[in-house]
């Protein structure tokens, strides 16, 4: 029967309540999930392209002594010239990423809050174990770790703010800054841990995006499930190879 007391204990004892568990949200859940899916895929594309660009660290210097990684960085700053001012494209892309980060973080906390309110004091138990279950349970935690890493990474290799950045940081000297930063063992360790965390977060995030975007075909889901693990694994291995190469003296 219907009861006036909307207590979850009443439901547990076989009673029914018509009172909603929470007020109607300002933004529907489907919109938040769609936003997180789109912004998550944008981040996945960005980290893949960023990793490919970072691989230039393994290339030999040019005849004039300049390093390909520095040349690549200069190319990014002048992209769109003369239509855009110097670093115009970079700032446009940074703004897009910043907006995407804000939307993604807001969606993550909002959905987590709604899920918690809907469950009340009755928590999920006896979940199936495995890698996917671990990623599911830790998505909010891994997301917070990655957000902290992004802030540190910007302070370190983009802005050159000490103590995040090395004392010898010089704007424009990307290769030298990277070597100097990863020569500090604690920075290299943090970077490696962050890349492992990124693998778990991104792999599960891509798979969630596949579902939230309504891709239900059996063949397509099988292909995209493979991609959901392949892309994060490539990004993780590629990025981790840089601090390890610095640590072992293979580059520097």
N, C-alpha and C positions, 0 to 999 in steps of 0.2 A: 504494500500500500504506500501511498505518498505520505511522507513525514515532513514536519516543519523544520526539524533539526537536521541540517545538511552535514551530518557528521559521517566521515568515512566508516566509522565503527558500525553505523546503522546499515550501511551497504554490506559490510562484512558479515552481518547477521541476517542477511536476506531481505532487508528492507530497501525501499527505493525512494529516491528523492528527485524532484524535478528542478530543484535549485541548481543553477550552474556552478561548477567548481571554481570558476574564475570569471571575471567580467570579460565582455567581448573586447579583444585587443584592438588597438588603433590600427596596427598593420596585420593583415591576415597571415597565418602561418605559411601558407603556400607562397606568398610574396617574399617572405624572409628566406625560405628555402631556395626559391628561384634566384634571389639576389646572391645568396651564399654560393650557389652552384656556378653562376656566371663569374663572380669575382674569384672564386677558387680556381676555375679553369684559366682565368687570366693570370693568376699567380703561377700556376703550373707552367704556362707558356713562357712567362718571364724568367723563371728560375732555369728553365731548359736553355733558353737563348743566352742568359747570363753565364751559365756554365760553359757553353760552347765558346763564348768570347774569352772566358778565363783560361781556356786551354792554350791560348796564345802565349801563356807564360812559359811553355815548354819549347817555343820556337827560338832559334838562334838569332842574335842581334844582326841588324842589317850592316852593310859595309861601312856606313857612316857612323856606326856605333849606337844608333837609336834602337830601341827594342820594339818589336811588333805589338806588344801589349800597350805601350805608350802611344804608338801610332793609331791603334784601334780606339783608344780613349779620346784622342784628338779628333778622330773621324766622327765619333758620337757627338762631340761638342759642336762640330761644324755641320752636322746633318741638317739639311733643309736650306743651307746657304745658297743663294742670297735672299731667298724669300723670308726665311726666319733669321732673327738675330743669333749671334753666337750663343750656344747652349739653349736656344729657344726650344728645340725639339726635346732636349733632355728635361727641361722644366715642365713642358706640357705632359710628358710621360710620367714625371714624378708626381704631378698633380693628380693625374688619373689613378696612379697607384695609391696615393694617399687617400683619395676618396674611396677607392676599392677596399683599402685596409679598414677604414672607419666603418663602412657598411658591413664588411665581413665580421668585424669584432662585435658590432652592435647586434647583428643577426645571431651570432654564436651565443652571446649572453642572454638575449631575449628568448631564444628557443630553449636554452637550458633552463631558464627560469620557468617558462611555461610547462615544460616537461615535469619539473619538480613540483609545481603547483598541482598539476593534474594527478600525479601519483600520490601526493600528500605524504603521509608517513609510511606508506607501503612502498618499499624499495624493490627494484627488480632483483630477483635471486635466481640461482641455478641457471645462469646464462651459459651457453655453449662456449667452451674455451677455444684457444687457438689464436693465431696472429690477428685475424679480423676482429675477434671479440676484444682483444687487448687494445687494438687501435680505436675501437668504438668507445670503450670505457675511458680512454685517455685523451680524446680529441680536444677537450677544453684545456687540459693540462699542457699537452704538446703545443697547442695554439699559443698559450701564454708564454711558453719557453721560446717559441719562434718569434713572438713579438719583441721579447727582450733581446733576442739575438739581432733582430733587424735594427733596433735602436743602437745597439753596441756597434754593429757592422758599419752603420752610417757614420757614427762618431769616429770610428777607427779609420776606415779607408776612403771615406768621402769628404768628411769635414776636417779630419786630422786633429780632433780634440783630445788632448792628453787628460788622464792617463790611458784612455781607451786606445789612442793612437801612439805609435812609437815616437820617441823624442826627435828622431831624424826625419819626420814626415815633411814632405814637400809637395805642394799642389802640382799636379800634372805628371809627377814621377810615379806612375802607377806600379811599375815593376819593382822599383826600389822600395816603395812603401809596403808592398805586399810581402816582400822578402823580410823586411825589417819587422813587420808585425808578426809574421808566423815564426820568426826566430825566437819569439817569447813562447815558452812551452805552454803556459796557461792559456794563451790566446789560441794556439794550435789545438789544444785539447778541447776548449770550448767550441771551436769551429767544427771539429770532428763530431762531438756530441750533438751539436745542433743539426748537422747533416743527417745523422741517424734519426733524430727526432723528426726532421723534415720528411724522411722516407715514410715513416709511419703515418704522419699527418696527411701528406700529399696523396699517398696511395689510397687511403680510406676516403679522403676527400673527393678524389676523382671518381671513385666508385659510387659515392653518394650522389655526386652531380649527375652521373649517368641515370640513376634512378629518378632523381628529382626533375630531370629534364624529360622524363617520360619515354626513355628508350627501353622498349620491352621485347624487341625481337631477340630470339634465342641466340642466333648467330652473332648479331651485333653486340649483344651483352657479353658473349664469350670473348670476342675480339677486344672490346673495351676493358674487360676485366684484366686481360693480358697487358694492355697498354697502361692500366692503372698501376701495375707493379713495375712494368718495364721502365717507364719514364722516370719515376722517382728513384729507381735503382741506378739508372744511368747518371742522374744528377748527383746522387749521393757518392757514387764511386768516383766520378769525375772531379767533384769538388774536394773530396777527401784526399785525392792523389796530390793536391797542391801542398798542403801543410806537411804531409808525409815526405814529399820530395825535398822540401826545405829542411826538414828535420834530419834526413839522411844525407844531406849535402849534394843531392843530384842536381839541384838548381840553386843559384845564389850568386 
